[in-house]
Amino acid sequence: MLGALLTPPSTSWFIRTEMTRRYVERWLTRKIVERRTPLGRMGEPEDVALFLASPDSDFVTGEGIVVDGGLTLRAV
């Protein structure tokens, strides 16, 4: 794999990064996110990076991958 570009459609829920740090540090925001997410936790960068950096993603091209801990399944 040559590289991966994560755009807003690829990360449609909270992934704990430097960009989301100010929201994650707020106890209430974190609890709301954890309660609404079926997996019951915030996403970690490794949740995305390990898959995209692995051979399992070699054939993935031009896709908007939803990484939301199951939130979109709850909406169905």
C-alpha positions as semicolon CSV with decimal commas, in nm:
position;residue;x (nm);y (nm);z (nm)
1;M;0,000;0,000;0,000
2;L;0,141;0,337;-0,097
3;G;-0,055;0,547;0,148
4;A;-0,393;0,635;0,285
5;L;-0,573;0,966;0,307
6;L;-0,839;0,988;0,576
7;T;-1,108;1,238;0,489
8;P;-1,422;1,326;0,687
9;P;-1,634;1,056;0,514
10;S;-1,374;0,799;0,624
11;T;-1,396;0,896;0,989
12;S;-1,758;0,978;1,054
13;W;-1,741;0,944;1,433
14;F;-1,494;1,030;1,706
15;I;-1,146;0,888;1,666
16;R;-0,913;0,994;1,947
17;T;-0,657;1,215;1,770
18;E;-0,489;1,548;1,830
19;M;-0,771;1,714;1,631
20;T;-1,044;1,569;1,857
21;R;-0,847;1,604;2,182
22;R;-1,036;1,911;2,304
23;Y;-1,370;1,729;2,266
24;V;-1,244;1,400;2,412
25;E;-1,110;1,576;2,720
26;R;-1,459;1,695;2,809
27;W;-1,602;1,427;3,036
28;L;-1,964;1,480;2,926
29;T;-1,880;1,475;2,554
30;R;-1,677;1,158;2,596
31;K;-1,958;0,986;2,789
32;I;-2,219;1,085;2,529
33;V;-2,000;0,951;2,247
34;E;-1,932;0,628;2,437
35;R;-2,302;0,579;2,516
36;R;-2,416;0,640;2,155
37;T;-2,147;0,417;2,002
38;P;-2,251;0,049;1,995
39;L;-1,894;-0,061;2,076
40;G;-1,913;0,163;2,385
41;R;-1,583;0,343;2,337
42;M;-1,404;0,610;2,143
43;G;-1,219;0,503;1,832
44;E;-0,840;0,488;1,845
45;P;-0,608;0,574;1,554
46;E;-0,495;0,211;1,556
47;D;-0,852;0,102;1,474
48;V;-0,805;0,263;1,133
49;A;-0,429;0,253;1,076
50;L;-0,371;-0,116;1,148
51;F;-0,621;-0,222;0,884
52;L;-0,507;0,029;0,623
53;A;-0,141;-0,056;0,680
54;S;-0,202;-0,432;0,660
55;P;-0,201;-0,653;0,351
56;D;-0,576;-0,702;0,409
57;S;-0,637;-0,358;0,259
58;D;-0,416;-0,399;-0,049
59;F;-0,713;-0,424;-0,285
60;V;-0,905;-0,131;-0,133
61;T;-0,899;0,172;-0,361
62;G;-1,110;0,486;-0,375
63;E;-1,341;0,389;-0,092
64;G;-1,503;0,598;0,178
65;I;-1,468;0,364;0,474
66;V;-1,704;0,435;0,763
67;V;-1,522;0,398;1,093
68;D;-1,785;0,466;1,358
69;G;-1,792;0,177;1,603
70;G;-2,126;0,054;1,465
71;L;-2,314;0,385;1,488
72;T;-2,452;0,363;1,134
73;L;-2,592;0,015;1,205
74;R;-2,793;0,159;1,493
75;A;-2,955;0,409;1,253
76;V;-3,083;0,136;1,019
